Amino acid sequence: MGSIISTVAFPAPELPKSFYENRLENRPDLVWLTTKKGEKIPACHIRARHPLPGPRFTIIYSHGNAEDIGVHLEFIEALAEASCCDVLSYEYVGYSLSKLAGASASEKACIRSIDAAYKYCTQNLRILPEHVILHGRSIGSGPTVDLASRVECRGVMLQSPIESGARVVFNTTVSYVGYPFDIFRNYEKVSKIKAPVAIMHGTADEVVPCDNGRALHKSLKMPFDPYW
């Protein structure tokens, strides 16, 4: 069961290096992050052109499955423009340039990746934790919830979040039977998040059923009204 969940959870795009050379490597906002295991991952740090008055906020964006940082550049640029916030979109170990370098994706690798992104913001750039917003989409809700349950941040946005890998692929019963093989058990961690959390989830979502978002919302300590 574990291999099935991992295969579904980490379908990294199969793209040639030339794609990333054209789309990513020449960007002036490209930065390289280093995980605690010494793995190098790319990230794009997009600065808001029209930041809001007062404190400057930074969104750490964790992308969904079947995409990578090179694929969603237009989205994160639009996110920075619409939110008037800076956006740091980091890559998971085992995706895009990291994958081409031979690395493999896993739950632990994703968590090391978001930890590196948070460290870059709060330690390298000295951004105050209360000026950091965490945004996770689909499988990206896994590392986002994990980090938010451990550190301080201003708020959390979960877009089409998963309860866990097994609960998306199978169901709740299977997630208990196969507990050791389950990944991103968000249902165990969301109640530990001290910051306000907003959840949006499409009711017709056929990849991550909306019941996942509804279940997580019930466990939040500081929920915003959901957007279904």
Accessible surface in RSA format (square Angstrom, percent):
REM  Atomic radii and reference values for relative SASA: ProtOr
REM  Chains: A
REM  Algorithm: Lee & Richards
REM  Probe-radius: 1.40
REM  Slices: 20
REM RES _ NUM      All-atoms   Total-Side   Main-Chain    Non-polar    All polar
REM                ABS   REL    ABS   REL    ABS   REL    ABS   REL    ABS   REL
RES MET A   1    66.86  34.6  27.13  18.0  39.72  94.6  20.85  17.7  46.01  61.0
RES GLY A   2    16.04  19.8   0.00   N/A  16.04  19.8  12.97  35.6   3.07   6.9
RES SER A   3    84.73  71.6  70.76  94.4  13.96  32.2  53.96 114.9  30.76  43.1
RES ILE A   4    89.39  50.9  86.51  64.4   2.88   7.0  89.32  64.3   0.07   0.2
RES ILE A   5     0.57   0.3   0.37   0.3   0.20   0.5   0.37   0.3   0.20   0.5
RES SER A   6    44.44  37.5  42.10  56.2   2.33   5.4  23.13  49.3  21.30  29.8
RES THR A   7    99.49  70.8  86.64  87.8  12.85  30.6  70.75  95.0  28.73  43.4
RES VAL A   8    70.19  46.2  62.78  56.8   7.41  17.9  68.53  59.5   1.66   4.5
RES ALA A   9     6.31   5.8   3.00   4.6   3.31   7.5   6.26   8.8   0.05   0.1
RES PHE A  10    28.24  14.1  11.33   7.0  16.91  44.0  11.33   6.9  16.91  48.4
RES PRO A  11    54.29  39.6  39.12  35.7  15.17  55.2  50.07  41.3   4.23  26.3
RES ALA A  12    13.18  12.1   3.91   6.0   9.27  21.1   3.91   5.5   9.27  24.6
RES PRO A  13    24.18  17.6  11.01  10.0  13.18  47.9  21.53  17.8   2.65  16.5
RES GLU A  14   144.27  82.8 114.15  86.4  30.12  71.7  61.91 119.7  82.36  67.2
RES LEU A  15    55.92  31.1  44.70  32.0  11.23  28.2  47.03  33.0   8.89  23.9
RES PRO A  16    82.27  60.0  71.46  65.1  10.81  39.3  81.56  67.3   0.71   4.4
RES LYS A  17   102.82  50.2  98.01  60.1   4.81  11.4  82.50  74.3  20.32  21.6
RES SER A  18    57.74  48.8  54.50  72.7   3.23   7.4  37.20  79.2  20.54  28.8
RES PHE A  19    52.53  26.3  47.56  29.5   4.97  12.9  52.53  31.8   0.00   0.0
RES TYR A  20     1.88   0.9   1.88   1.1   0.00   0.0   0.89   0.7   0.99   1.2
RES GLU A  21    69.33  39.8  68.22  51.6   1.11   2.6  17.56  34.0  51.78  42.3
RES ASN A  22   122.51  84.5  92.38  89.3  30.13  72.5  25.14  60.5  97.37  94.1
RES ARG A  23    71.73  30.1  63.26  32.2   8.47  20.2  33.01  45.1  38.72  23.5
RES LEU A  24     0.09   0.1   0.00   0.0   0.09   0.2   0.00   0.0   0.09   0.2
RES GLU A  25    62.38  35.8  42.47  32.1  19.91  47.4  15.44  29.9  46.94  38.3
RES ASN A  26   127.65  88.0  99.06  95.7  28.59  68.8  34.86  83.9  92.79  89.7
RES ARG A  27    50.57  21.2  39.62  20.2  10.96  26.1  17.15  23.4  33.42  20.3
RES PRO A  28   139.71 101.8  99.28  90.5  40.44 147.0 111.93  92.4  27.78 172.7
RES ASP A  29    30.94  21.7  22.37  22.3   8.57  20.3  21.26  50.0   9.68   9.7
RES LEU A  30    31.42  17.5  12.08   8.6  19.34  48.6  12.08   8.5  19.34  52.1
RES VAL A  31    35.88  23.6  31.49  28.5   4.39  10.6  35.88  31.2   0.00   0.0
RES TRP A  32   125.27  50.3  97.20  47.0  28.06  65.9  81.97  43.7  43.30  70.2
RES LEU A  33     6.54   3.6   3.51   2.5   3.03   7.6   6.54   4.6   0.00   0.0
RES THR A  34    62.07  44.1  44.42  45.0  17.66  42.1  35.12  47.2  26.96  40.8
RES THR A  35     5.70   4.1   0.00   0.0   5.70  13.6   0.91   1.2   4.78   7.2
RES LYS A  36   174.34  85.1 126.53  77.6  47.82 113.9  85.77  77.2  88.57  94.3
RES LYS A  37   146.39  71.4 111.29  68.3  35.10  83.6  69.64  62.7  76.75  81.8
RES GLY A  38    46.18  57.0   0.00   N/A  46.18  57.0  25.87  71.0  20.31  45.5
RES GLU A  39    42.26  24.3  35.48  26.8   6.79  16.2  30.29  58.6  11.97   9.8
RES LYS A  40   125.82  61.4 113.52  69.7  12.30  29.3  75.64  68.1  50.18  53.5
RES ILE A  41     0.00   0.0   0.00   0.0   0.00   0.0   0.00   0.0   0.00   0.0
RES PRO A  42     0.00   0.0   0.00   0.0   0.00   0.0   0.00   0.0   0.00   0.0
RES ALA A  43     0.00   0.0   0.00   0.0   0.00   0.0   0.00   0.0   0.00   0.0
RES CYS A  44     0.00   0.0   0.00   0.0   0.00   0.0   0.00   0.0   0.00   0.0
RES HIS A  45     9.62   5.3   6.26   4.3   3.36   8.6   4.16   4.3   5.46   6.4
RES ILE A  46    18.70  10.6  17.71  13.2   0.99   2.4  18.70  13.5   0.00   0.0
RES ARG A  47   133.04  55.9 118.80  60.6  14.23  33.9  45.89  62.7  87.15  52.8
RES ALA A  48     6.20   5.7   0.20   0.3   6.01  13.7   0.56   0.8   5.64  14.9
RES ARG A  49   178.27  74.8 147.95  75.4  30.31  72.2  68.48  93.6 109.78  66.5
RES HIS A  50   120.76  66.0 111.53  77.5   9.23  23.6  81.77  84.3  38.99  45.4
RES PRO A  51    54.25  39.5  36.35  33.1  17.90  65.1  36.35  30.0  17.90 111.3
RES LEU A  52    94.95  52.9  86.98  62.2   7.97  20.0  87.59  61.5   7.36  19.8
RES PRO A  53   128.49  93.6 100.66  91.8  27.83 101.2 112.80  93.1  15.70  97.6
RES GLY A  54    64.51  79.6   0.00   N/A  64.51  79.6  32.85  90.1  31.66  70.9
RES PRO A  55    69.38  50.6  56.02  51.1  13.36  48.6  66.97  55.3   2.41  15.0
RES ARG A  56    99.66  41.8  86.84  44.3  12.82  30.5  49.03  67.0  50.63  30.7
RES PHE A  57    35.13  17.6  32.85  20.3   2.28   5.9  32.85  19.9   2.28   6.5
RES THR A  58     2.18   1.6   2.18   2.2   0.00   0.0   0.00   0.0   2.18   3.3
RES ILE A  59    10.40   5.9  10.40   7.7   0.00   0.0  10.40   7.5   0.00   0.0
RES ILE A  60     0.36   0.2   0.00   0.0   0.36   0.9   0.00   0.0   0.36   1.0
RES TYR A  61     1.19   0.6   1.15   0.7   0.04   0.1   0.01   0.0   1.18   1.5
RES SER A  62     0.08   0.1   0.08   0.1   0.00   0.0   0.00   0.0   0.08   0.1
RES HIS A  63     0.23   0.1   0.13   0.1   0.10   0.3   0.13   0.1   0.10   0.1
RES GLY A  64     0.06   0.1   0.00   N/A   0.06   0.1   0.05   0.1   0.01   0.0
RES ASN A  65    34.64  23.9  28.10  27.2   6.53  15.7   0.02   0.0  34.62  33.5
RES ALA A  66    66.26  60.9  44.44  68.6  21.82  49.6  45.49  64.1  20.76  55.0
RES GLU A  67    23.00  13.2  23.00  17.4   0.00   0.0   7.16  13.9  15.83  12.9
RES ASP A  68     0.00   0.0   0.00   0.0   0.00   0.0   0.00   0.0   0.00   0.0
RES ILE A  69     0.00   0.0   0.00   0.0   0.00   0.0   0.00   0.0   0.00   0.0
RES GLY A  70     0.00   0.0   0.00   N/A   0.00   0.0   0.00   0.0   0.00   0.0
RES VAL A  71    66.08  43.5  50.21  45.5  15.87  38.2  52.22  45.4  13.85  37.6
RES HIS A  72    12.45   6.8   7.93   5.5   4.52  11.6  12.45  12.8   0.00   0.0
RES LEU A  73     4.60   2.6   4.60   3.3   0.00   0.0   4.60   3.2   0.00   0.0
RES GLU A  74   101.03  58.0  95.70  72.4   5.33  12.7  65.84 127.3  35.19  28.7
RES PHE A  75    82.95  41.5  75.17  46.6   7.78  20.2  80.85  49.0   2.10   6.0
RES ILE A  76     0.00   0.0   0.00   0.0   0.00   0.0   0.00   0.0   0.00   0.0
RES GLU A  77    69.06  39.6  62.96  47.6   6.10  14.5  25.09  48.5  43.97  35.9
RES ALA A  78    57.84  53.2  48.78  75.3   9.07  20.6  55.84  78.6   2.01   5.3
RES LEU A  79    28.97  16.1  24.86  17.8   4.11  10.3  28.64  20.1   0.33   0.9
RES ALA A  80     3.39   3.1   3.12   4.8   0.27   0.6   3.12   4.4   0.27   0.7
RES GLU A  81    78.61  45.1  64.59  48.9  14.01  33.4  41.54  80.3  37.07  30.3
RES ALA A  82    88.44  81.3  51.00  78.7  37.44  85.2  61.44  86.5  27.00  71.5
RES SER A  83    34.54  29.2  16.73  22.3  17.82  41.0  27.29  58.1   7.25  10.2
RES CYS A  84    32.41  24.5  28.63  31.9   3.78   8.9   1.15   2.9  31.27  33.7
RES CYS A  85     9.00   6.8   8.94  10.0   0.06   0.1   0.06   0.1   8.94   9.6
RES ASP A  86     3.76   2.6   3.76   3.7   0.00   0.0   0.00   0.0   3.76   3.7
RES VAL A  87     0.00   0.0   0.00   0.0   0.00   0.0   0.00   0.0   0.00   0.0
RES LEU A  88     0.00   0.0   0.00   0.0   0.00   0.0   0.00   0.0   0.00   0.0
RES SER A  89     0.10   0.1   0.10   0.1   0.00   0.0   0.00   0.0   0.10   0.1
RES TYR A  90     0.06   0.0   0.00   0.0   0.06   0.2   0.00   0.0   0.06   0.1
RES GLU A  91     0.00   0.0   0.00   0.0   0.00   0.0   0.00   0.0   0.00   0.0
RES TYR A  92     1.89   0.9   1.89   1.1   0.00   0.0   1.87   1.4   0.01   0.0
RES VAL A  93     2.57   1.7   2.57   2.3   0.00   0.0   2.57   2.2   0.00   0.0
RES GLY A  94     3.42   4.2   0.00   N/A   3.42   4.2   0.00   0.0   3.42   7.7
RES TYR A  95     0.13   0.1   0.13   0.1   0.00   0.0   0.02   0.0   0.11   0.1
RES SER A  96     2.12   1.8   0.00   0.0   2.12   4.9   1.74   3.7   0.38   0.5
RES LEU A  97    14.04   7.8   8.47   6.1   5.57  14.0   8.72   6.1   5.33  14.3
RES SER A  98     5.76   4.9   2.29   3.1   3.47   8.0   3.44   7.3   2.33   3.3
RES LYS A  99    62.96  30.7  54.25  33.3   8.71  20.7  47.42  42.7  15.54  16.6
RES LEU A 100    83.31  46.4  49.16  35.2  34.15  85.9  52.85  37.1  30.46  82.0
RES ALA A 101    91.02  83.7  47.28  73.0  43.74  99.5  59.65  84.0  31.37  83.1
RES GLY A 102    64.47  79.5   0.00   N/A  64.47  79.5  35.66  97.9  28.81  64.5
RES ALA A 103    34.94  32.1  18.29  28.2  16.65  37.9  28.06  39.5   6.88  18.2
RES SER A 104    91.82  77.6  73.40  98.0  18.42  42.4  43.29  92.2  48.53  68.0
RES ALA A 105    28.24  26.0   5.41   8.3  22.83  51.9   5.41   7.6  22.83  60.5
RES SER A 106    45.80  38.7  44.13  58.9   1.67   3.8  37.41  79.7   8.38  11.7
RES GLU A 107    41.01  23.5  37.99  28.7   3.02   7.2   8.70  16.8  32.31  26.4
RES LYS A 108   154.30  75.3 152.29  93.4   2.01   4.8  96.43  86.8  57.87  61.6
RES ALA A 109     0.82   0.8   0.82   1.3   0.00   0.0   0.82   1.2   0.00   0.0
RES CYS A 110     1.74   1.3   1.74   1.9   0.00   0.0   0.00   0.0   1.74   1.9
RES ILE A 111    32.77  18.6  32.77  24.4   0.00   0.0  32.77  23.6   0.00   0.0
RES ARG A 112    27.61  11.6  26.56  13.5   1.05   2.5   5.84   8.0  21.76  13.2
RES SER A 113     0.00   0.0   0.00   0.0   0.00   0.0   0.00   0.0   0.00   0.0
RES ILE A 114     0.35   0.2   0.35   0.3   0.00   0.0   0.35   0.2   0.00   0.0
RES ASP A 115    39.16  27.4  34.22  34.1   4.94  11.7  22.51  53.0  16.66  16.6
RES ALA A 116     8.32   7.6   0.51   0.8   7.81  17.8   5.05   7.1   3.27   8.7
RES ALA A 117     0.00   0.0   0.00   0.0   0.00   0.0   0.00   0.0   0.00   0.0
RES TYR A 118    26.44  12.3  26.44  15.0   0.00   0.0  22.49  16.9   3.95   4.9
RES LYS A 119   109.54  53.4 108.00  66.3   1.54   3.7  52.56  47.3  56.98  60.7
RES TYR A 120    31.99  14.9  30.52  17.4   1.47   3.8  22.51  16.9   9.48  11.7
RES CYS A 121     0.00   0.0   0.00   0.0   0.00   0.0   0.00   0.0   0.00   0.0
RES THR A 122    27.28  19.4  12.38  12.6  14.90  35.5   8.39  11.3  18.89  28.6
RES GLN A 123   112.15  62.7  97.80  71.5  14.35  34.2  34.71  73.9  77.44  58.7
RES ASN A 124   101.64  70.1  67.38  65.1  34.26  82.5  16.36  39.4  85.29  82.4
RES LEU A 125    63.72  35.5  39.46  28.2  24.26  61.0  43.44  30.5  20.29  54.6
RES ARG A 126   198.80  83.5 177.64  90.6  21.17  50.4  58.03  79.3 140.77  85.3
RES ILE A 127    30.25  17.2  23.96  17.9   6.28  15.1  28.90  20.8   1.35   3.7
RES LEU A 128    91.99  51.2  90.48  64.7   1.51   3.8  90.94  63.9   1.05   2.8
RES PRO A 129    35.98  26.2  35.98  32.8   0.00   0.0  35.98  29.7   0.00   0.0
RES GLU A 130    67.57  38.8  67.50  51.1   0.07   0.2  30.90  59.8  36.67  29.9
RES HIS A 131    36.51  20.0  36.51  25.4   0.00   0.0  17.28  17.8  19.23  22.4
RES VAL A 132     0.00   0.0   0.00   0.0   0.00   0.0   0.00   0.0   0.00   0.0
RES ILE A 133    41.96  23.9  41.96  31.3   0.00   0.0  41.96  30.2   0.00   0.0
RES LEU A 134     0.18   0.1   0.18   0.1   0.00   0.0   0.18   0.1   0.00   0.0
RES HIS A 135    12.72   7.0  12.72   8.8   0.00   0.0   9.24   9.5   3.48   4.1
RES GLY A 136     0.00   0.0   0.00   N/A   0.00   0.0   0.00   0.0   0.00   0.0
RES ARG A 137    80.46  33.8  80.46  41.0   0.00   0.0   5.51   7.5  74.95  45.4
RES SER A 138    10.16   8.6  10.16  13.6   0.00   0.0   6.98  14.9   3.18   4.5
RES ILE A 139     9.65   5.5   9.39   7.0   0.26   0.6   9.41   6.8   0.24   0.7
RES GLY A 140     0.00   0.0   0.00   N/A   0.00   0.0   0.00   0.0   0.00   0.0
RES SER A 141     0.00   0.0   0.00   0.0   0.00   0.0   0.00   0.0   0.00   0.0
RES GLY A 142     0.44   0.5   0.00   N/A   0.44   0.5   0.00   0.0   0.44   1.0
RES PRO A 143     0.86   0.6   0.86   0.8   0.00   0.0   0.86   0.7   0.00   0.0
RES THR A 144     0.23   0.2   0.23   0.2   0.00   0.0   0.00   0.0   0.23   0.3
RES VAL A 145     0.00   0.0   0.00   0.0   0.00   0.0   0.00   0.0   0.00   0.0
RES ASP A 146    13.20   9.2  13.20  13.1   0.00   0.0   0.00   0.0  13.20  13.2
RES LEU A 147     1.78   1.0   1.78   1.3   0.00   0.0   1.78   1.3   0.00   0.0
RES ALA A 148     3.48   3.2   0.00   0.0   3.48   7.9   0.00   0.0   3.48   9.2
RES SER A 149    24.45  20.7   5.16   6.9  19.28  44.4   0.59   1.3  23.85  33.4
RES ARG A 150   123.53  51.9  84.39  43.0  39.14  93.2  65.63  89.7  57.90  35.1
RES VAL A 151    44.68  29.4  24.00  21.7  20.68  49.8  33.73  29.3  10.94  29.7
RES GLU A 152   106.65  61.2  93.25  70.5  13.40  31.9  44.92  86.9  61.73  50.4
RES CYS A 153    11.95   9.0   0.64   0.7  11.31  26.6   0.00   0.0  11.95  12.9
RES ARG A 154   119.59  50.2 111.25  56.7   8.34  19.8  26.06  35.6  93.52  56.7
RES GLY A 155     9.44  11.6   0.00   N/A   9.44  11.6   9.44  25.9   0.00   0.0
RES VAL A 156     5.21   3.4   0.00   0.0   5.21  12.6   0.65   0.6   4.56  12.4
RES MET A 157    53.76  27.8  53.76  35.6   0.00   0.0  53.21  45.2   0.55   0.7
RES LEU A 158     0.00   0.0   0.00   0.0   0.00   0.0   0.00   0.0   0.00   0.0
RES GLN A 159    39.19  21.9  39.19  28.6   0.00   0.0   3.35   7.1  35.84  27.2
RES SER A 160    21.04  17.8  21.04  28.1   0.00   0.0   5.89  12.5  15.15  21.2
RES PRO A 161     0.00   0.0   0.00   0.0   0.00   0.0   0.00   0.0   0.00   0.0
RES ILE A 162     5.08   2.9   5.08   3.8   0.00   0.0   5.08   3.7   0.00   0.0
RES GLU A 163    19.56  11.2  19.56  14.8   0.00   0.0   0.00   0.0  19.56  16.0
RES SER A 164     0.00   0.0   0.00   0.0   0.00   0.0   0.00   0.0   0.00   0.0
RES GLY A 165     4.73   5.8   0.00   N/A   4.73   5.8   4.73  13.0   0.00   0.0
RES ALA A 166     0.00   0.0   0.00   0.0   0.00   0.0   0.00   0.0   0.00   0.0
RES ARG A 167    26.97  11.3  15.23   7.8  11.74  27.9   1.96   2.7  25.01  15.2
RES VAL A 168    34.19  22.5  17.37  15.7  16.81  40.5  17.39  15.1  16.80  45.6
RES VAL A 169    47.69  31.4  17.96  16.3  29.73  71.6  23.72  20.6  23.97  65.0
RES PHE A 170    76.68  38.4  50.56  31.3  26.13  68.0  55.88  33.9  20.80  59.5
RES ASN A 171    76.20  52.5  72.33  69.9   3.87   9.3  31.85  76.7  44.35  42.9
RES THR A 172    61.39  43.7  58.83  59.6   2.56   6.1  36.12  48.5  25.28  38.2
RES THR A 173    94.13  66.9  89.58  90.8   4.55  10.8  57.44  77.2  36.69  55.5
RES VAL A 174    41.96  27.6  41.89  37.9   0.08   0.2  41.96  36.5   0.00   0.0
RES SER A 175     0.00   0.0   0.00   0.0   0.00   0.0   0.00   0.0   0.00   0.0
RES TYR A 176   132.64  61.9 117.46  66.8  15.18  39.5  85.18  64.0  47.46  58.5
RES VAL A 177   124.06  81.6  94.65  85.7  29.42  70.9 102.99  89.5  21.07  57.2
RES GLY A 178     7.32   9.0   0.00   N/A   7.32   9.0   7.06  19.4   0.25   0.6
RES TYR A 179    81.95  38.3  81.95  46.6   0.00   0.0  64.61  48.6  17.34  21.4
RES PRO A 180   106.84  77.9  71.79  65.4  35.05 127.4  79.49  65.6  27.35 170.0
RES PHE A 181   118.19  59.1 109.12  67.6   9.08  23.6 114.76  69.6   3.43   9.8
RES ASP A 182     6.33   4.4   0.00   0.0   6.33  15.0   0.00   0.0   6.33   6.3
RES ILE A 183    18.27  10.4  17.45  13.0   0.82   2.0  18.27  13.2   0.00   0.0
RES PHE A 184     0.68   0.3   0.14   0.1   0.54   1.4   0.54   0.3   0.14   0.4
RES ARG A 185    55.06  23.1  54.23  27.6   0.83   2.0   3.91   5.3  51.16  31.0
RES ASN A 186     0.49   0.3   0.49   0.5   0.00   0.0   0.00   0.0   0.49   0.5
RES TYR A 187    41.63  19.4  26.17  14.9  15.46  40.2  26.63  20.0  15.00  18.5
RES GLU A 188    66.16  38.0  51.51  39.0  14.65  34.9  28.06  54.3  38.10  31.1
RES LYS A 189    38.90  19.0  38.90  23.9   0.00   0.0  30.39  27.4   8.50   9.1
RES VAL A 190     0.13   0.1   0.01   0.0   0.12   0.3   0.01   0.0   0.12   0.3
RES SER A 191    44.02  37.2  43.02  57.4   1.00   2.3  23.10  49.2  20.92  29.3
RES LYS A 192   122.20  59.6 113.62  69.7   8.58  20.4  66.23  59.6  55.97  59.6
RES ILE A 193     1.13   0.6   0.40   0.3   0.73   1.8   0.40   0.3   0.73   2.0
RES LYS A 194   172.56  84.2 159.23  97.7  13.33  31.7 104.41  94.0  68.15  72.6
RES ALA A 195    11.54  10.6   4.58   7.1   6.96  15.8   9.72  13.7   1.82   4.8
RES PRO A 196    38.74  28.2  38.74  35.3   0.00   0.0  38.74  32.0   0.00   0.0
RES VAL A 197     1.23   0.8   1.23   1.1   0.00   0.0   1.23   1.1   0.00   0.0
RES ALA A 198    18.25  16.8  18.25  28.2   0.00   0.0  18.25  25.7   0.00   0.0
RES ILE A 199     2.24   1.3   0.00   0.0   2.24   5.4   0.39   0.3   1.85   5.0
RES MET A 200    59.96  31.1  59.96  39.7   0.00   0.0  39.82  33.9  20.15  26.7
RES HIS A 201     4.91   2.7   0.00   0.0   4.91  12.6   2.71   2.8   2.20   2.6
RES GLY A 202    41.21  50.8   0.00   N/A  41.21  50.8  33.91  93.1   7.30  16.3
RES THR A 203    91.10  64.8  62.73  63.6  28.37  67.6  32.15  43.2  58.95  89.1
RES ALA A 204    88.26  81.2  66.12 102.0  22.15  50.4  77.38 109.0  10.88  28.8
RES ASP A 205    40.34  28.3  19.68  19.6  20.66  48.9  15.10  35.5  25.24  25.2
RES GLU A 206   169.40  97.3 131.88  99.8  37.52  89.3  51.28  99.2 118.12  96.4
RES VAL A 207   103.88  68.4  91.21  82.6  12.67  30.5  95.43  82.9   8.45  22.9
RES VAL A 208     4.76   3.1   4.76   4.3   0.00   0.0   4.76   4.1   0.00   0.0
RES PRO A 209    57.50  41.9  56.52  51.5   0.99   3.6  57.50  47.5   0.00   0.0
RES CYS A 210    10.32   7.8   6.86   7.6   3.47   8.1   6.86  17.4   3.47   3.7
RES ASP A 211   100.59  70.5  97.42  97.0   3.17   7.5  28.12  66.2  72.47  72.3
RES ASN A 212     5.71   3.9   5.71   5.5   0.00   0.0   0.00   0.0   5.71   5.5
RES GLY A 213     0.00   0.0   0.00   N/A   0.00   0.0   0.00   0.0   0.00   0.0
RES ARG A 214    89.95  37.8  88.54  45.1   1.42   3.4  32.07  43.8  57.88  35.1
RES ALA A 215    34.70  31.9  25.91  40.0   8.79  20.0  29.01  40.8   5.69  15.1
RES LEU A 216     1.56   0.9   1.05   0.8   0.51   1.3   1.56   1.1   0.00   0.0
RES HIS A 217    36.07  19.7  33.05  23.0   3.02   7.7  21.26  21.9  14.81  17.2
RES LYS A 218   178.06  86.9 140.79  86.4  37.27  88.7  91.16  82.1  86.90  92.6
RES SER A 219    48.24  40.8  34.46  46.0  13.78  31.8  14.18  30.2  34.06  47.7
RES LEU A 220    17.34   9.7   0.44   0.3  16.90  42.5   0.44   0.3  16.90  45.5
RES LYS A 221   138.64  67.6 107.34  65.9  31.30  74.5  66.65  60.0  71.99  76.7
RES MET A 222    94.80  49.1  87.47  57.9   7.33  17.5  76.64  65.2  18.16  24.1
RES PRO A 223    66.18  48.2  40.36  36.8  25.82  93.9  40.86  33.7  25.32 157.4
RES PHE A 224   111.08  55.6 107.08  66.3   3.99  10.4 110.58  67.0   0.50   1.4
RES ASP A 225   136.37  95.5 116.23 115.7  20.13  47.6  32.48  76.4 103.89 103.6
RES PRO A 226    44.67  32.6  26.56  24.2  18.12  65.9  26.56  21.9  18.12 112.6
RES TYR A 227   166.64  77.8 165.25  94.0   1.39   3.6 117.95  88.6  48.69  60.0
RES TRP A 228    87.39  35.1  42.69  20.7  44.69 104.9  41.49  22.1  45.90  74.5
END  Absolute sums over single chains surface
CHAIN  1 A    10632.6       8501.4       2131.2       6224.9       4407.7
END  Absolute sums over all chains
TOTAL         10632.6       8501.4       2131.2       6224.9       4407.7
